Amino acid sequence: MKPDGSPVPGVTSIPLSASFQHPNRGGSTWIDVADRGCDNDTGVEYSRSNIADYDEWWDDRISSFEGYANCEPNMYEDHGFEGAQTGWHRSLMDMGAMEDKASSIKGR
């Protein structure tokens, strides 16, 4: 990814975030990818309104996450970005009350 967030020619998948099954980046990992990373503004760069549409096993199983390519994920309790949320974080080692409850995600 270039500094402006645009893709590098020939690169087709850039990791945006890693979601982990357990706190502190433990257990299994789900990597969310796209063709470009995030920029430096506060606008939403990517979203997954239903995590189960991408990988059903991960619905309500995320306990920590890490953002990559300049992205800050925000996990939501319900599909369609509803319910409780983690807030925007580059990394969250323990999701507290949101542990094992995330069903949708936005990244900026």
C-alpha positions as a LaTeX table, in Angstrom:
\begin{tabular}{lrrr}
\hline
Residue & $x$ (\AA) & $y$ (\AA) & $z$ (\AA) \\
\hline
Met1 & 0.00 & 0.00 & 0.00 \\
Lys2 & 1.22 & 3.48 & $-0.84$ \\
Pro3 & 1.24 & 6.19 & 1.88 \\
Asp4 & $-2.00$ & 7.66 & 0.47 \\
Gly5 & $-3.79$ & 4.30 & 0.96 \\
Ser6 & $-3.87$ & 3.42 & $-2.73$ \\
Pro7 & $-2.90$ & $-0.07$ & $-3.84$ \\
Val8 & 0.53 & $-1.02$ & $-5.07$ \\
Pro9 & 0.39 & $-2.34$ & $-8.66$ \\
Gly10 & 0.39 & $-6.14$ & $-8.68$ \\
Val11 & $-0.85$ & $-6.46$ & $-5.07$ \\
Thr12 & $-4.38$ & $-7.87$ & $-4.94$ \\
Ser13 & $-5.04$ & $-8.45$ & $-1.22$ \\
Ile14 & $-4.05$ & $-6.20$ & 1.66 \\
Pro15 & $-4.79$ & $-7.25$ & 5.26 \\
Leu16 & $-7.07$ & $-4.70$ & 6.94 \\
Ser17 & $-7.58$ & $-6.39$ & 10.29 \\
Ala18 & $-6.99$ & $-9.60$ & 12.18 \\
Ser19 & $-9.66$ & $-10.90$ & 14.53 \\
Phe20 & $-8.67$ & $-13.39$ & 17.21 \\
Gln21 & $-10.69$ & $-16.08$ & 18.93 \\
His22 & $-9.29$ & $-15.29$ & 22.39 \\
Pro23 & $-8.05$ & $-12.17$ & 24.22 \\
Asn24 & $-4.44$ & $-11.07$ & 23.72 \\
Arg25 & $-4.39$ & $-12.29$ & 20.09 \\
Gly26 & $-4.90$ & $-15.92$ & 21.13 \\
Gly27 & $-6.51$ & $-18.85$ & 19.36 \\
Ser28 & $-7.59$ & $-18.91$ & 15.74 \\
Thr29 & $-7.22$ & $-15.86$ & 13.47 \\
Trp30 & $-9.47$ & $-14.40$ & 10.77 \\
Ile31 & $-7.78$ & $-11.93$ & 8.41 \\
Asp32 & $-10.04$ & $-9.44$ & 6.64 \\
Val33 & $-8.56$ & $-8.27$ & 3.32 \\
Ala34 & $-9.33$ & $-5.81$ & 0.51 \\
Asp35 & $-7.58$ & $-4.32$ & $-2.51$ \\
Arg36 & $-6.54$ & $-1.18$ & $-0.58$ \\
Gly37 & $-5.86$ & $-0.04$ & 2.96 \\
Cys38 & $-7.37$ & 2.84 & 4.93 \\
Asp39 & $-6.48$ & 6.53 & 4.65 \\
Asn40 & $-5.99$ & 9.09 & 7.42 \\
Asp41 & $-9.50$ & 10.56 & 7.62 \\
Thr42 & $-12.42$ & 9.47 & 9.81 \\
Gly43 & $-14.59$ & 8.12 & 6.98 \\
Val44 & $-15.46$ & 4.43 & 6.87 \\
Glu45 & $-13.13$ & 2.61 & 4.46 \\
Tyr46 & $-14.59$ & $-0.90$ & 4.72 \\
Ser47 & $-17.52$ & $-2.62$ & 6.37 \\
Arg48 & $-18.89$ & $-6.10$ & 6.88 \\
Ser49 & $-22.57$ & $-5.81$ & 7.89 \\
Asn50 & $-22.74$ & $-9.51$ & 8.71 \\
Ile51 & $-19.52$ & $-11.31$ & 9.66 \\
Ala52 & $-21.29$ & $-14.64$ & 9.02 \\
Asp53 & $-21.52$ & $-13.74$ & 5.31 \\
Tyr54 & $-17.71$ & $-13.88$ & 5.18 \\
Asp55 & $-17.11$ & $-16.71$ & 7.63 \\
Glu56 & $-20.04$ & $-18.04$ & 9.67 \\
Trp57 & $-17.79$ & $-19.58$ & 12.33 \\
Trp58 & $-16.53$ & $-16.12$ & 13.39 \\
Asp59 & $-19.95$ & $-14.66$ & 14.21 \\
Asp60 & $-19.95$ & $-14.06$ & 18.00 \\
Arg61 & $-16.42$ & $-15.50$ & 18.50 \\
Ile62 & $-14.05$ & $-12.50$ & 18.32 \\
Ser63 & $-12.26$ & $-11.61$ & 21.58 \\
Ser64 & $-9.42$ & $-9.33$ & 20.37 \\
Phe65 & $-8.36$ & $-7.62$ & 17.15 \\
Glu66 & $-5.58$ & $-5.73$ & 15.41 \\
Gly67 & $-5.90$ & $-3.20$ & 12.58 \\
Tyr68 & $-3.43$ & $-3.11$ & 9.67 \\
Ala69 & $-2.83$ & $-0.90$ & 6.62 \\
Asn70 & $-3.66$ & 2.23 & 8.65 \\
Cys71 & $-7.11$ & 0.82 & 9.62 \\
Glu72 & $-8.96$ & 1.15 & 12.93 \\
Pro73 & $-11.71$ & $-1.49$ & 13.30 \\
Asn74 & $-14.92$ & $-0.98$ & 15.27 \\
Met75 & $-16.83$ & $-4.16$ & 16.17 \\
Tyr76 & $-20.62$ & $-4.13$ & 16.60 \\
Glu77 & $-22.72$ & $-6.54$ & 18.65 \\
Asp78 & $-25.42$ & $-7.10$ & 16.03 \\
His79 & $-25.61$ & $-7.47$ & 12.26 \\
Gly80 & $-26.04$ & $-4.21$ & 10.37 \\
Phe81 & $-23.80$ & $-2.22$ & 12.77 \\
Glu82 & $-26.38$ & $-2.24$ & 15.58 \\
Gly83 & $-26.10$ & $-2.74$ & 19.33 \\
Ala84 & $-23.07$ & $-2.23$ & 21.54 \\
Gln85 & $-19.70$ & $-1.48$ & 19.92 \\
Thr86 & $-16.03$ & $-1.48$ & 20.81 \\
Gly87 & $-15.27$ & 1.96 & 19.42 \\
Trp88 & $-12.46$ & 2.72 & 16.96 \\
His89 & $-9.17$ & 1.10 & 17.96 \\
Arg90 & $-5.98$ & 0.19 & 16.13 \\
Ser91 & $-5.64$ & $-2.75$ & 18.53 \\
Leu92 & $-7.82$ & $-4.15$ & 21.28 \\
Met93 & $-6.36$ & $-7.00$ & 23.30 \\
Asp94 & $-9.49$ & $-7.59$ & 25.39 \\
Met95 & $-12.97$ & $-6.62$ & 24.21 \\
Gly96 & $-14.50$ & $-6.74$ & 27.70 \\
Ala97 & $-18.31$ & $-6.89$ & 27.54 \\
Met98 & $-18.09$ & $-7.26$ & 23.74 \\
Glu99 & $-16.05$ & $-10.47$ & 23.93 \\
Asp100 & $-17.61$ & $-13.17$ & 21.73 \\
Lys101 & $-20.44$ & $-10.85$ & 20.64 \\
Ala102 & $-19.25$ & $-9.14$ & 17.43 \\
Ser103 & $-21.49$ & $-9.69$ & 14.39 \\
Ser104 & $-20.49$ & $-6.76$ & 12.16 \\
Ile105 & $-17.44$ & $-4.57$ & 11.63 \\
Lys106 & $-16.49$ & $-1.21$ & 10.15 \\
Gly107 & $-12.98$ & 0.07 & 9.57 \\
Arg108 & $-11.63$ & 3.55 & 9.06 \\
\hline
\end{tabular}
